[in-house]
Amino acid sequence: MAEEKEAFLSRWSRLKREPPVEERSEPETPAPVLPPALPPLESLTPESDFAGFMHPKVKDELRRLALKKLFNDPHFNVADPFEAYSGDWTGGEPITPELLATLNQARTVLFNEQEKKTEQEDKPAEGEAKQDEPGRQDT
C-alpha cells in the first residue's frame, strides 16, 4: 500500500465541509417512445403480438382486456395434471364399513360406543370368580 488511507470519519467530515460537486449535465434524453399502433381487441388471436400492450404508456384497462383475450385461449385453460388440487376428487367409491372399521381414527371416533358395549359384555359379572389364566402367576 503505497498511499495511506484516510480515516473514515475524517474523510466524511472533509466531504461534508466541501461544497457539493456540480453534477455533469447529461445530454437530453430522446423523446419518449410511444407504443406502436395497437390492433383492435376484437382482431386479436393467440398468435397475435401482444408486446405492444405491455408498453408502460398503455392504460391498465386496455392491457388487462388484451391479456384476458390472450388467456381465453383453450391452450392456457388446461389444468396442470401434477397440481394436487387441480382435479375433481369428489367422485369415487365410498369407503365400505369393513374398511372403515379397520381405520384407527374411525375406531376411536366413530366406533367408540360399540367397543364400550362389547367390552362391558366381555367383562365377567362382579359376583363371578375369574378362572385362572394359564401362564400367569398369582401376585
Secondary structure, 3 states (H helix, E strand, C coil): CCCCCCCHHHHHHHHHHCCCCCCCCCCCCCCCCCCCCCCCHHHCCCCCCCHHHHCCCCCHHHHHHHHHHHHCCHHHHCCCCCCCCCCCCCCCCCCCHHHHHHCHHHHHHCCHHHHHHHHHHHCCCCCCCCCCCCCCCCC
